[in-house]
């Protein structure tokens, strides 16, 4: 294929078609090397992927002069989203190439646009943290399901990852900003970094790990959950844990999935009076049978319930259903 004869639109189509090509890396370097005019280099930038852009950066070796006239138009055409992703994956050498370009307007434009986007993202992220805080502080633990708790903890983990990704991107942007003649870019990204640090340190916090206690929203969630068992010692018997989950009567045991194999005569006890002295012995037998069934599932004391992350009646019912 004669690349010199291709129009800008054909260049874009070619670069896009190479994304899934097994020899994508070699071919994008060939395309880049064969083009010398500004407009078609810009077209390369408009269509290139993150991986392809890395390959282009790799065409500049440490031992030779960077070819700025060819790289600048590619960066002009580079989609802002690709530039933002690029900052999170470039290695030291590729970063050096970008630093060398930082005095040129294309990198400075990309940095300015990145700051605007990330500022909006930080504002949205702060609102998301506030929504998570409201959700956790008003959590109805007594009706909480395992699925709901898993979603909540996943949301916290996703938020933590978003902060880590944002800070990594900002650190890379700052490296480039310091190599420009734009102190405003340095100031902007420095302030944005502080905002994200505050979101992390004051808002989201971190989960408990090793000897480090939980903080922020993680600590709030832990407090909401552990409050169910209060100050009860972990070695207190199962019956104490069940009481904390409002499981008192034989009917409660039946509702959560225990006592399913009892006889028809024994089922009558489920709706009978718990105070009837004539059935006390049979009811106690059923209660012990239920406690033995829980012990077979690894629940023999309050500590077992905490370890299994069972903080509500629905959560216990789910565990019983999974371990019949």
C-alpha positions as CSV (number, residue, x, y, z in Angstrom):
1,X,0.0,0.0,0.0
2,X,1.3,3.4,-1.0
3,X,0.7,5.5,2.2
4,X,1.8,8.7,0.5
5,X,-1.2,8.5,-1.8
6,X,-3.8,8.2,1.1
7,X,-6.0,11.1,2.1
8,X,-6.6,12.1,5.7
9,X,-9.8,10.1,5.9
10,X,-8.1,7.1,4.4
11,X,-5.3,7.5,6.9
12,X,-7.9,7.4,9.8
13,X,-9.5,4.3,8.3
14,X,-6.2,2.6,8.0
15,X,-5.1,3.4,11.6
16,X,-8.4,2.3,13.0
17,X,-8.3,-1.0,11.0
18,X,-4.9,-1.8,12.5
19,X,-6.2,-1.9,16.1
20,X,-6.9,-5.6,16.0
21,X,-4.1,-6.5,13.6
22,X,-1.6,-9.0,15.1
23,X,1.2,-6.8,13.7
24,X,-0.4,-3.5,14.8
25,X,2.7,-2.2,16.6
26,X,5.0,-2.7,13.6
27,X,2.4,-1.3,11.1
28,X,1.6,1.8,13.0
29,X,5.3,2.6,13.2
30,X,5.5,2.2,9.5
31,X,2.5,4.5,8.9
32,X,4.0,7.1,11.2
33,X,7.4,6.9,9.6
34,X,6.0,7.2,6.1
35,X,3.9,10.4,6.7
36,X,5.5,13.8,6.8
37,X,2.8,16.4,6.3
38,X,1.0,18.0,9.2
39,X,-2.6,17.3,8.2
40,X,-2.1,13.6,7.7
41,X,-0.1,13.3,10.9
42,X,-2.9,15.0,12.7
43,X,-5.2,12.4,11.1
44,X,-3.1,9.6,12.6
45,X,-3.5,11.2,16.0
46,X,-7.3,11.5,15.6
47,X,-7.6,7.7,15.0
48,X,-4.9,6.3,17.1
49,X,-5.5,4.1,20.2
50,X,-3.5,4.2,23.5
51,X,-1.4,1.2,22.4
52,X,-0.7,2.7,19.0
53,X,0.3,6.0,20.6
54,X,2.8,4.2,22.8
55,X,4.3,2.6,19.8
56,X,4.7,6.0,18.2
57,X,6.4,7.3,21.3
58,X,8.7,4.3,21.2
59,X,9.9,5.3,17.7
60,X,12.0,7.9,19.6
61,X,15.0,6.2,21.2
62,X,17.0,7.7,24.0
63,X,20.1,8.0,21.9
64,X,18.6,10.2,19.1
65,X,17.1,13.6,18.8
66,X,13.3,13.6,19.2
67,X,11.6,14.4,16.0
68,X,9.3,17.2,17.3
69,X,7.9,18.3,13.9
70,X,6.3,14.9,13.4
71,X,5.1,14.3,17.0
72,X,3.4,17.6,17.6
73,X,0.7,17.3,15.0
74,X,-0.1,13.7,16.2
75,X,-0.6,15.2,19.7
76,X,-2.8,17.9,18.2
77,X,-5.1,15.3,16.7
78,X,-5.0,13.0,19.7
79,X,-8.4,12.6,21.3
80,X,-8.4,14.0,24.9
81,X,-9.7,10.7,26.3
82,X,-6.7,8.8,24.7
83,X,-4.3,11.4,26.1
84,X,-5.8,10.9,29.6
85,X,-5.5,7.1,29.4
86,X,-2.0,7.4,27.9
87,X,-0.8,9.2,31.1
88,X,-1.7,6.2,33.2
89,X,0.2,3.6,31.2
90,X,3.4,5.3,29.8
91,X,6.7,4.0,31.0
92,X,9.7,6.3,32.0
93,X,11.1,6.5,28.5
94,X,7.7,7.4,26.9
95,X,7.2,9.9,29.6
96,X,10.6,11.5,28.7
97,X,9.4,11.9,25.2
98,X,6.2,13.7,26.3
99,X,8.2,15.9,28.7
100,X,10.4,17.0,25.8
101,X,7.2,18.0,24.0
102,X,5.8,19.8,27.0
103,X,7.1,23.2,25.9
104,X,5.0,23.0,22.7
105,X,1.4,24.1,22.6
106,X,-0.2,20.7,21.7
107,X,0.8,19.1,25.1
108,X,-0.2,22.3,26.9
109,X,-3.6,22.2,25.2
110,X,-4.1,18.6,26.2
111,X,-3.2,19.4,29.8
112,X,-5.6,22.3,29.9
113,X,-8.4,20.1,28.6
114,X,-7.5,17.3,31.0
115,X,-7.7,19.7,33.9
116,X,-11.2,20.9,33.0
117,X,-12.4,17.3,32.6
118,X,-10.9,16.1,35.8
119,X,-12.2,19.1,37.7
120,X,-15.7,18.2,36.6
121,X,-15.1,14.6,37.5
122,X,-13.9,15.5,41.0
123,X,-17.1,17.6,41.5
124,X,-19.2,14.6,40.4
125,X,-17.1,12.3,42.5
126,X,-17.6,14.4,45.6
127,X,-21.4,14.2,45.1
128,X,-21.1,10.4,44.7
129,X,-19.2,10.2,48.0
130,X,-21.9,12.3,49.7
131,X,-24.6,9.9,48.3
132,X,-22.6,6.9,49.6
133,X,-22.3,8.6,53.0
134,X,-26.1,9.1,53.2
135,X,-26.7,5.5,52.1
136,X,-24.4,4.2,54.8
137,X,-25.6,6.5,57.6
138,X,-29.3,5.5,56.9
139,X,-28.6,1.8,56.3
140,X,-31.3,-0.5,57.6
141,X,-29.1,-3.3,58.8
142,X,-32.0,-5.4,60.1
143,X,-33.2,-5.9,56.5
144,X,-29.8,-5.9,54.8
145,X,-29.1,-8.7,52.3
146,X,-25.7,-10.1,51.3
147,X,-26.2,-8.8,47.8
148,X,-26.9,-5.3,49.1
149,X,-23.8,-5.3,51.3
150,X,-21.6,-6.7,48.5
151,X,-22.8,-3.9,46.2
152,X,-22.1,-1.3,48.9
153,X,-18.6,-2.6,49.5
154,X,-18.0,-2.8,45.8
155,X,-19.1,0.8,45.4
156,X,-16.5,1.8,48.1
157,X,-13.8,-0.2,46.4
158,X,-14.7,1.4,43.0
159,X,-14.5,4.8,44.6
160,X,-11.1,4.0,46.1
161,X,-9.8,2.8,42.7
162,X,-11.2,6.0,41.0
163,X,-9.2,8.1,43.5
164,X,-6.0,6.1,42.9
165,X,-6.4,6.4,39.2
166,X,-7.1,10.1,39.3
167,X,-4.1,10.8,41.6
168,X,-1.8,8.7,39.3
169,X,-3.0,10.7,36.3
170,X,-2.6,14.0,38.1
171,X,1.0,13.1,39.1
172,X,1.9,12.4,35.5
173,X,0.2,15.6,34.4
174,X,2.2,17.6,37.0
175,X,5.4,16.1,35.7
176,X,4.5,17.5,32.2
177,X,3.2,20.8,33.6
178,X,6.5,21.4,35.4
179,X,8.2,21.1,32.0
180,X,6.1,23.8,30.4
181,X,6.2,27.6,30.8
182,X,2.7,27.5,32.3
183,X,2.8,28.0,36.1
184,X,-1.1,28.1,36.0
185,X,-1.1,24.4,34.9
186,X,1.2,23.5,37.8
187,X,-1.1,25.4,40.2
188,X,-4.3,23.9,38.8
189,X,-3.1,20.3,39.0
190,X,-1.6,20.8,42.4
191,X,-4.9,22.1,43.8
192,X,-6.8,19.3,42.1
193,X,-4.5,16.8,43.7
194,X,-5.2,18.2,47.1
195,X,-8.9,18.0,46.4
196,X,-8.6,14.3,45.6
197,X,-6.4,13.7,48.7
198,X,-9.1,15.3,50.8
199,X,-11.8,13.1,49.2
200,X,-9.7,10.1,50.1
201,X,-8.4,11.1,53.5
202,X,-11.5,12.8,54.9
203,X,-14.3,11.4,52.8
204,X,-13.8,7.8,51.6
205,X,-11.0,6.7,53.9
206,X,-9.7,3.1,53.8
207,X,-10.8,-0.3,55.0
208,X,-9.2,-2.0,58.1
209,X,-6.0,-3.8,57.3
210,X,-3.5,-5.6,59.5
211,X,-3.1,-3.2,62.5
212,X,-4.6,-0.2,60.7
213,X,-8.2,0.6,61.7
214,X,-10.8,1.6,59.1
215,X,-11.4,5.3,58.4
216,X,-13.9,7.5,56.6
217,X,-16.9,5.8,55.1
218,X,-15.3,2.4,55.7
219,X,-15.3,3.1,59.4
220,X,-18.9,4.4,59.3
221,X,-20.0,1.2,57.6
222,X,-18.1,-1.0,60.0
223,X,-19.7,0.8,62.9
224,X,-23.2,0.4,61.5
225,X,-22.7,-3.4,61.0
226,X,-20.9,-4.2,64.3
227,X,-23.4,-2.2,66.2
228,X,-25.8,-5.2,65.7
229,X,-23.9,-7.3,68.2
230,X,-22.9,-4.4,70.5
231,X,-20.2,-5.3,72.9
232,X,-21.0,-9.0,73.1
233,X,-18.0,-11.2,73.4
234,X,-17.2,-13.3,70.4
235,X,-17.4,-16.5,72.5
236,X,-21.0,-16.0,73.5
237,X,-23.3,-18.8,72.3
238,X,-25.3,-18.9,69.1
239,X,-28.5,-18.2,70.9
240,X,-27.2,-14.7,71.8
241,X,-26.3,-13.9,68.2
242,X,-29.8,-15.0,67.0
243,X,-31.4,-12.7,69.6
244,X,-29.4,-9.8,68.2
245,X,-31.0,-10.7,64.8
246,X,-34.5,-10.8,66.3
247,X,-34.7,-14.5,65.9
248,X,-36.5,-15.7,69.0
249,X,-39.2,-18.2,68.3
250,X,-39.4,-21.6,66.5
251,X,-41.4,-19.8,63.7
252,X,-38.3,-17.6,63.2
253,X,-36.1,-20.6,62.8
254,X,-38.6,-22.0,60.2
255,X,-38.7,-18.7,58.3
256,X,-34.9,-18.6,57.8
257,X,-34.8,-22.1,56.4
258,X,-34.1,-24.3,59.5
259,X,-36.3,-27.1,60.7
260,X,-37.5,-28.0,57.2
261,X,-37.4,-31.7,57.9
262,X,-39.6,-31.8,61.0
263,X,-42.8,-33.9,61.1
264,X,-46.3,-32.5,60.7
265,X,-46.9,-32.9,64.5
266,X,-43.8,-30.8,65.1
267,X,-44.9,-28.2,62.7
268,X,-47.9,-27.5,64.8
269,X,-45.5,-26.3,67.5
270,X,-44.5,-23.4,65.2
271,X,-47.8,-21.7,65.7
272,X,-48.3,-22.8,69.3
273,X,-47.6,-20.8,72.4
274,X,-44.0,-20.6,73.5
275,X,-45.2,-20.5,77.1
276,X,-47.2,-23.8,76.9
277,X,-45.6,-26.1,79.6
278,X,-47.0,-29.2,77.9
279,X,-44.8,-28.6,74.8
280,X,-41.8,-27.1,76.4
281,X,-39.7,-30.3,76.0
282,X,-40.6,-30.8,72.3
283,X,-39.9,-27.1,71.6
284,X,-36.5,-27.2,73.3
285,X,-35.7,-30.3,71.2
286,X,-36.5,-28.4,68.0
287,X,-34.5,-25.4,69.2
288,X,-31.5,-27.6,69.9
289,X,-31.9,-29.2,66.5
290,X,-31.8,-25.8,64.9
291,X,-28.7,-24.8,66.8
292,X,-27.0,-28.0,65.8
293,X,-27.9,-27.2,62.1
294,X,-26.2,-23.8,62.5
295,X,-23.2,-25.4,64.1
296,X,-22.8,-27.7,61.1
297,X,-22.7,-24.5,59.0
298,X,-19.8,-23.2,61.1
299,X,-22.0,-20.9,63.4
300,X,-21.4,-21.9,67.0
301,X,-20.9,-18.5,68.7
302,X,-21.2,-14.7,68.1
303,X,-17.7,-14.5,66.7
304,X,-18.7,-17.0,64.0
305,X,-21.5,-14.8,62.9
306,X,-19.2,-11.7,62.7
307,X,-16.6,-13.7,60.8
308,X,-19.2,-14.9,58.3
309,X,-20.4,-11.3,58.0
310,X,-24.0,-12.1,59.1
311,X,-25.6,-8.9,60.4
312,X,-29.3,-9.5,59.7
313,X,-32.0,-12.1,59.5
314,X,-32.1,-12.1,55.7
315,X,-28.3,-12.6,55.5
316,X,-28.5,-15.6,57.8
317,X,-31.4,-17.0,55.6
318,X,-29.2,-16.6,52.5
319,X,-26.3,-18.5,54.1
320,X,-28.6,-21.3,55.2
321,X,-30.0,-21.5,51.6
322,X,-26.4,-21.7,50.2
323,X,-25.4,-24.4,52.7
324,X,-28.5,-26.7,53.0
